[in-house]
């Protein structure tokens, strides 16, 4: 591997960013899907992969946008169908933002679940709050799986682009 070659250096940096992006999905501090897409963008703009790089970038963009939309709509719709009101989701979101800054790495998820539990406990009482919270945990897990699938999809598209180009 010749690191004095610009194309090789850009590919190596894009690969590292892609790896960090996939890990960023699992560690909520990093914007995983955005990093994966940005790695492909960097590779497409600065790499020497030929015309196929634009096809790879277009496909990666479609996967990133689709993954982002599904990541937010699907779990939210599942929560709505179980009867969790918007006010509880907002309470979970606000406490999730606070948790993001208070507890490193997992604070966003913990804050969301705690905020939702407290809002549901105030609304339904102590006994009925746990089923809503369990649904929230399922929704958070589903959201992470959708984002991970999109990030891995972008990584696969990029690797295929490397092999084709």
Secondary structure as UniProt FT lines:
FT   TURN            3..4
FT   HELIX           6..26
FT   TURN            28..29
FT   HELIX           32..46
FT   TURN            50..51
FT   HELIX           52..81
FT   TURN            82..83
FT   HELIX           86..102
FT   TURN            104..106
FT   HELIX           107..124
FT   HELIX           126..164
//
